[in-house]
Amino acid sequence: MKIEMGESLGYSFLRHVKNCWLVQTNWKASEHWEKQVSDEELEDTFRSMRQTFDLAGSVFKGTKDCAQFLRQAEIDVVGVGQDGSIHAIDVAFHEAGLNYGGGVGNRVLKKLLRTVLVLMAYHPPEVRRHIYFVSPKVHRAAQQPLEDIFGRLREEYPTVEWHLFNNQVFAQEMLRPTLRAADKVADTSELFVRSVKLLELVGELDGLVDFWKWEQMGPPVYGTPKGVSTHTGVGGPESEEGNIGESSKRVPGQIQPLVRGLMKTLLEDFPDLLDDRDLQNLQDSDYCRHILGLKLGDLELLRPLGENREVSGHARYWSKEYGDGFYVCNNWWAAHHLDNAKSLLSYLSDIIHCKEGHPGIPDLQKHWYELNDLISRNQ
């Protein structure tokens, strides 16, 4: 039987983080089970799904009815919590980044709707239901459609608790907690736990998760960009109107000058590297915190000029105006420099991969190596 590492991680996550006392991978319903709702009600729900989510016919395609839809259902990992709740995980682990023929959004939406229908069919309605879609590496072009899908699903099925674990959120919410829990697990029948024990045995586990978090997209180029030293000092205190291009003013360990230099490149020198949706996301504190993984004290990275720079009586945004009317957050605490640098590095890697061939890429590569150097010096 083929064993998927992503499914094994999900298995260990449900057992040791979500405290599920019963967990099964590759779960399928039995034709002999009694349904919790009638076939007519399930068929009505299926038709409603088609009308709500698939008017163009690109999601369900050749699926004719609810019975066929349910027969096709297989959930990667299902767990029953000690409180009776149901946890259902679908995992997609694509090394080059999440990619499905026919479109990421359509395939993922079909998986999630099928899971909703299966849980409705075979589990009592009063049971709390958690549905997860997990993919460690998702490029920006696919991330936004996934977020839109989850927003629509939360509106349509508010009694379900929806979890989207991608990129930094995957590391923070699933991988890290499972690694911490694995340290106390003696049952080596779990493939993921055994792999962790092996890495511990040879001394390779230390720093693995941090490395994955900022290196997940791979280095943007091979070699060092011209004019960039991999051992230059980066970061450091400076006045609000200081020259961010003067590397001689940079002091090792400080991230502020790197942030200001990066924002100048993205917002002024090459503003077409970011589209309108990107700019909206950077003005959203939830996106900055949960998707980008930035620790800015619940603040958004960008704030329009028309809004106040002060928060609770303190100036939390630099006075300099960037690009077409933005302030940039200055709330970069020293204790979070390393985590923030890794999050920005991952974000930069994503842009570089998505915008290959853009004239601004060499500048972004320089910022990438400066952040990389800061991380290396502070590990």
N, C-alpha and C positions, 0 to 999 in steps of 0.2 A: 504494500500500500504506500502510495506517495505521501510523504510528510512535508508539510509546508511550515517553514520557520515562522511566518507571519501568524499562522493559525496556532502554532505552539505558544507564541508570545501572547496571543489573545486568551488562550487556555490558562496560562499562568496568571495573567492580569485578572481574569474573572475570579480565579480561585483565591489569590493571595492579596489582591488590592480591593476587589469588590465583594470579597467574602462570600462567594457562591459555593454552596456545599455540594452542588451537583453541576458538572460541566461536561459538555460533549462537543467534539468537533465534527464537521461535515454532517450536521443534523438534518434529517429529513423526516417528514410526517409519514405516518402509516395510514394506508387505505382503510384499516380496520378501526381507527379511532373514531369516537363519537364527537361530532362538532359541537361547539358551544353555541353557534347560531345556525339558523336554517340555511339551506342552499340558496333559497330565494333571496334572503338578505345579503348573502355573500355576493350573489350575482348582481344585485342592485349596487352594492359597494364597488364592485369591479367596473360597472358601467359608469358610475359617478367618477371613478378615477380616470377613466378614459376621457370623459367630458371635461374634467378639471385640468388634467395634466397632458393630454395627448390628442388635441383636436387635429393636429397635422398628421397623426398616425406614425410618428417616427420613434415612439417609445415602445409601444406594445407590438407593432408591426403585425406579424402573422398570428399572434395569439388570439384565438377566437372567443374563448369564454373563460369564466372564472375557474372551472374545473381543470382546464388545460394549464392555466396560470399557476394553480396550486401544485399540480403534478410536477412542474418544472422547478419547484422551490427546493433549494438546498442552502442552508445558512452555515457559514464557516464555523462559527462558535456560538453555542447557546449555553447560558448558565442560569441556575435558579438560586437566587439570593436567600440568605437565612431569614430575611423578612418576607419571603415569598415572591419577591419581584422577579421579572424575567429580563435577562440581558441577551441581546442578539447582536453579534458582530459580523460584519462583512469586511474582509481584508483584501486590499489590492497592493501587492508589493512589486512594483515595476522599477528595475534598477535605473532606467533612463528617465524616470518620471512617469507619473500616471498617464496612460494612453490606451484608449479603446478605439477599435474600428467603429465607425458610425457615430463617434462623438462621445466624449467622457460624460457629459451631462445626461444624455439619453440612457446610457448603460447603467450609470449609478442610480438614476431615478427609478428605473425598472426594478433593480435589485431592492431598493428601499420600499417601494410600493408593494412588492411581493412579500417582503418581510412583514409589513403592516397587516396584509391580508391573512397570512399564515398565523400570526399571533392572534388575530381576531377570531380565526376559525377554531383554534385549539386551546386557547387559554381564557379563563373567565374574565369578563370585562372589568371587574374590580381590581385585577392584578396590575401593579405598576409595571410599565413596559419601558425598557431602555433600548434604543436602537442606535448602533454605532456604525459609522463608515470610517475605516482606518486605512490610510495610505501614507507611508513615511515621506515620500518625495513627490510633491505636486508643484508644477510650474505655475507661474502667475496666470497664464492664459487659461488654465483649467481650474484654478482656485476660485475665481470669482463665480463661474457658473455653479460650482458646488455650494458656495455660500448662498447663492440665490435659491437653489433647490431646497436647502435646509430651511431657509426663511419661509418658503411656501409650505413646506411640510409642517412646520411648527404652527402656522396659521390654520391649516386644514385639519391637523390632528393634534390639538393642544394637550390631550391627556397623555401623549407619548413624550418621553424625554429623549430628545435628539442630541447626538454627540458626533461632531465632526473632528476627527483627530488627524491632522496633516502637518507636516513640517515641524515647526517649533512646538505646536500644540501636542503633536504626537510624542515628542521627546519629553515635554513637561508633564503631560497628563497620563501617559501610558508607559513609555519606556523607563523613565527614571523611577517612578514608584514601583514598577515590577522588579527592576534591578535591586532596589533597596530591600524589597520583600524577599527576594531570592536568597539574600545573604543568610536568612534564618530558616530556609527550607531544606529539609534533609531528604525529601523524596526526589531522587534523581531520575525517576521514570519520565519526568517532563523534559522534553528535548531542549527547550529554551533554558531551563534551569541548569541542565547538564552542560550546555555551551558556556554559560556564565561561570560555572565551577571550573571548567577547563581554562578559561581565560584568567581566572584568579590563580589557578595552579601555576601558570607560566608567567604571572605577573604582568599581563597585558590588559587587565580590566581598567586600571586607573586611568582616568581621563578619556576613556572610550566614548562615553556619551557626549561629553563636551566636544570632542573632536568631530563626532558625527554631526552635531548640531550646526557647526559653522562650516563644515567641509562637505555637507551633503550634496551640494550641487557640483562639487569638483572645482579645482582652480580654474579661473577664467581663461588663462593661457598657460602654455608651458614656457618656463623661463621668466625672467624678471623684465618688466617694461623698461625701455631705455630711460635713463635719468632717475631711476628709483633705486635706492639702496635698501636692501632688506634689513639693514641694521641701523637705520636712522632713528633718532629719538622721535617719538610721536606723542601728541597730546601735550597739554600744558595750559596754565592760566594765561589769560590775555585780557586786555581791555575790550569793551564792547565794540569799539571801532578799530581794533587792532587789525593788522594786515594778516589775513589767514594764510597767505602764500609765503610768508617768511618762516621757513623751517627752522631758522636759527633761534626763533623764540619758543620753539616747542620743547617741552620738558617730558621725558619718558613717563608714561602712566596716565596721562591726561587725554580724555577723548574729545573735549569741547572743540579744539581747533579742527579736528578731523570731521566732526559733524558739520561745522560751518563751511569747510571746504567742500564737502560732499553736497550740501544743500546749494551752494553756489553753482556747482556743476549741473545739478539736476534742475534747478529752478531758473537759472540765468544763462549759463553758457549753452546748455543743450536742453531746453525745456520740452522738446518733443520726445524725450526719453520717457516721460510720464504722460499718460492720457488723463482725461477728465476723471475717470473712475479712480485712477491711482491717487490723484490729488484729493478726491473726496475721502478715500480711505485714510490718507495721512492726516486728515482733519477729524478722524473718528477715534476717540480714546479707546473704545473697545477693540477696534481693529489693531491699533498700535500695541495694545497690551496683549491680546490673546493670539493674534495672527503673526504680527512681527516679533512679539516677545520682548518688547521694550519695557524697561522699568523706569517710568517717568512720573511716578506718583499719580497715576490715573489721569494724566494729561495727554492731549493729542500732540503729535509732533509738529504739525503746522496749525497756525491760527490766522484767519483773515485779518487784514489791517483794520477793518472796521470794529473788531472786537477788542476787549480790554486785554492788555498785556499782564495785568496783575491778577493774582488769585489769592484771596484771603489777605489782601494788603501787601503782597510780595510780588515783585516783577518776576514772572516765570517764563518770559519770552524775551529774547534779545531785541534791542530797539532797532537794529538794522532791518530794512525792508528787503526781502528776497523776492526776486522774480516779479511776477505779475500780482504782487500784493499780499505777501505772507510774512508773518513773524515765525521764527523757529524757536522751539522750546529750549530753554537753557537749564532745565532741571536735571542735570546729569551728576548724580551723587557718586563720589569716589568708590563707595562700596559696590556700586553696580556697573562700574566701567567695563569689567571683563564680560559680564553677561550682555550688556548693551552692545559691546563691540562685536561679539559673536552673532547677535541678532542682525546687526547692520551688515555684517559680512555675508550672511546667508541671503539677505534681501538684495545686496549688490550682485551676488552670484546669479540670482534669478534674473535680474535685469540684463546682465551681460549675456546670459544664454538666450534670452528672449529677443534681444536687440542686436544679434550678431550682424556685423557689417556696418553698424551705425558709426558715424564719425566721432561720436562722443565716447566710444568704448575705450580707447586708450586712456582717457582721463579717468574713467571709472576703474580701470585696471590699477592705476596708481593709487587710488583711494583703497582698493581692495588690498593691496600689498601693505599699505600703511596700517590698516586695521589688523591685518594678519600679524604684522610686527608687534603691534601693541598687545595682541593676545599672547604671542610667544613670550613676551617680556613679563607678562603677568600671570602665566599659568602656575 
